[in-house]
Amino acid sequence: MLQNGVVNLEVNSPAVRDALLDGCASVIQFEKKNGEESTQRVNGFNPERCARRIVLATTLDEELVAGHPVVEVPEEIADPVATTLAEVIAEEMDALARDTDDKHPRGAILGRASGLLESLVALDAGIQR
């Protein structure tokens, strides 16, 4: 649910925590790259927004590392974090599709993907409010 510009999101598995941490890293990396490539306010670049998004992603990262069962995903970085969740779900589904010899337990892959999808749906629902 979106309250005060944040979506409260349950971290229901280690796979979700890892995907959210990847999302934070993605935001930080993207903003640092933007900051390095454009030090002026050209083409819509806003250094204050860039710095703010890095702080928001770092704060979320710290909550995740601390093991909080529910984290606050700031609305301003929710879309790129959701994109990372979707990418990890796609990776899980690709692993399932490639495992034609049944070397990996299908239930484990589907369980991880299910938890990730549940978090993605909850995050998207929170953003929409």
C-alpha positions as CSV (number, residue, x, y, z in Angstrom):
1,M,0.0,0.0,0.0
2,L,1.3,3.4,-0.9
3,Q,1.6,5.7,2.1
4,N,3.6,8.9,2.2
5,G,5.3,8.1,-1.0
6,V,6.4,4.6,0.0
7,V,5.1,1.1,-0.7
8,N,5.3,-1.2,2.4
9,L,6.4,-4.5,0.9
10,E,6.7,-7.8,2.7
11,V,10.0,-9.6,2.1
12,N,8.7,-13.2,2.0
13,S,11.8,-15.1,1.0
14,P,15.6,-14.9,0.5
15,A,14.9,-14.8,-3.3
16,V,12.8,-11.7,-2.9
17,R,15.4,-10.1,-0.6
18,D,18.1,-10.8,-3.2
19,A,16.0,-9.5,-6.1
20,L,15.2,-6.3,-4.1
21,L,18.9,-5.9,-3.3
22,D,19.7,-6.3,-7.0
23,G,17.1,-3.6,-7.7
24,C,18.7,-1.2,-5.3
25,A,22.1,-1.9,-6.8
26,S,20.6,-1.2,-10.3
27,V,19.2,2.1,-9.2
28,I,22.5,3.2,-7.6
29,Q,24.6,2.1,-10.6
30,F,22.2,3.8,-13.1
31,E,22.2,7.1,-11.1
32,K,26.0,7.1,-10.6
33,K,26.5,6.5,-14.3
34,N,24.1,9.3,-15.1
35,G,25.9,11.6,-12.7
36,E,29.3,10.8,-14.2
37,E,28.1,11.3,-17.8
38,S,26.2,14.5,-17.2
39,T,27.4,17.0,-14.6
40,Q,25.2,19.7,-16.0
41,R,21.4,20.0,-16.2
42,V,21.3,19.0,-19.8
43,N,18.8,16.6,-21.4
44,G,16.7,16.6,-18.3
45,F,19.5,15.5,-15.9
46,N,18.9,16.7,-12.4
47,P,21.8,16.2,-10.0
48,E,19.6,16.7,-6.9
49,R,17.2,14.0,-8.2
50,C,20.1,11.7,-8.9
51,A,21.5,12.1,-5.4
52,R,18.1,11.7,-3.8
53,R,17.5,8.4,-5.7
54,I,20.9,7.1,-4.6
55,V,20.0,7.9,-1.0
56,L,16.6,6.2,-1.3
57,A,18.1,3.1,-2.8
58,T,20.9,3.0,-0.2
59,T,18.3,3.3,2.6
60,L,16.2,0.5,1.1
61,D,19.4,-1.6,0.7
62,E,20.2,-1.1,4.4
63,E,16.7,-2.2,5.5
64,L,17.0,-5.3,3.4
65,V,20.5,-6.1,4.7
66,A,19.3,-5.6,8.3
67,G,16.7,-8.3,7.6
68,H,13.5,-6.3,8.0
69,P,10.5,-8.5,7.2
70,V,8.7,-5.5,5.7
71,V,10.5,-2.7,3.9
72,E,9.5,0.7,2.6
73,V,10.1,1.0,-1.2
74,P,10.0,4.7,-2.1
75,E,7.7,5.5,-4.9
76,E,10.5,7.3,-6.7
77,I,12.5,4.1,-7.2
78,A,9.7,1.6,-7.2
79,D,9.5,1.2,-11.0
80,P,13.2,0.2,-11.5
81,V,13.0,-2.1,-8.5
82,A,9.9,-3.7,-9.9
83,T,11.7,-4.1,-13.3
84,T,14.4,-6.0,-11.5
85,L,11.9,-8.3,-9.8
86,A,10.4,-9.0,-13.3
87,E,13.8,-9.7,-14.7
88,V,14.5,-12.2,-11.9
89,I,11.2,-13.9,-12.5
90,A,12.1,-14.2,-16.2
91,E,15.4,-15.8,-15.2
92,E,13.6,-18.3,-13.0
93,M,11.2,-19.2,-15.8
94,D,14.1,-19.5,-18.3
95,A,15.8,-21.9,-15.9
96,L,12.7,-24.0,-15.7
97,A,12.3,-24.1,-19.5
98,R,15.9,-25.0,-20.0
99,D,15.8,-27.8,-17.4
100,T,14.6,-30.4,-19.9
101,D,16.5,-33.2,-18.0
102,D,14.8,-32.3,-14.7
103,K,18.1,-31.8,-13.0
104,H,16.7,-29.1,-10.7
105,P,13.6,-29.5,-8.6
106,R,10.7,-27.9,-10.4
107,G,9.0,-27.1,-7.1
108,A,12.0,-25.1,-5.9
109,I,12.1,-23.0,-9.1
110,L,8.4,-22.5,-9.1
111,G,8.4,-21.6,-5.4
112,R,11.0,-18.9,-5.9
113,A,9.2,-17.5,-8.9
114,S,5.9,-17.6,-7.1
115,G,7.3,-15.6,-4.2
116,L,8.9,-13.1,-6.6
117,L,5.7,-12.7,-8.5
118,E,3.7,-12.2,-5.3
119,S,6.1,-9.4,-4.4
120,L,6.0,-7.8,-7.9
121,V,2.1,-7.8,-7.8
122,A,2.1,-6.3,-4.3
123,L,4.6,-3.6,-5.4
124,D,2.7,-2.8,-8.5
125,A,-0.6,-2.6,-6.6
126,G,1.1,-0.2,-4.1
127,I,2.4,2.0,-6.9
128,Q,-1.0,2.2,-8.5
129,R,-2.7,3.6,-5.3
